[in-house]
Amino acid sequence: MDDTTWLRVHQLRNWLDAHADPELSGDVRLWRVLKIGEELGEVAEAMHGATGANPRKGASHTWDDVHTELCDVIVTGMIALATCTPDAEKLLDERLRRLVDRVTWS
């Protein structure tokens, strides 16, 4: 990941923070984590549409739609992580290293 990726994630998080509804009750971390589930649902919808799996709707999406929605899930997850901890970049990097180590040592 290049240096601009996390810069952009923080810009998006800051924009969300600045435009949050003050009437919204509860912890913003909860809403950011739950947003991942919403985005996952959009990936599922795009997959159904790209494969034509829903006979009522047919081919309503493209594989480009699936790719875009997958990117939205990733970015949403990064924003949620950055909202939950100031060490988001370090934590993600460490987790990726552990995952790679686990599969390369087997």
Protein Blocks (a to p, Z undefined) as FASTA:
>chain_A
ZZklmmmmmmmmmmmmmmpcfklgcjfklmmmmmmmmmmmmmmmmmmmmnomamknopab
cfklmmmmmmmmmmmmmmmmmmmpcklmmmmmmmmmmmmmmmmmZZ
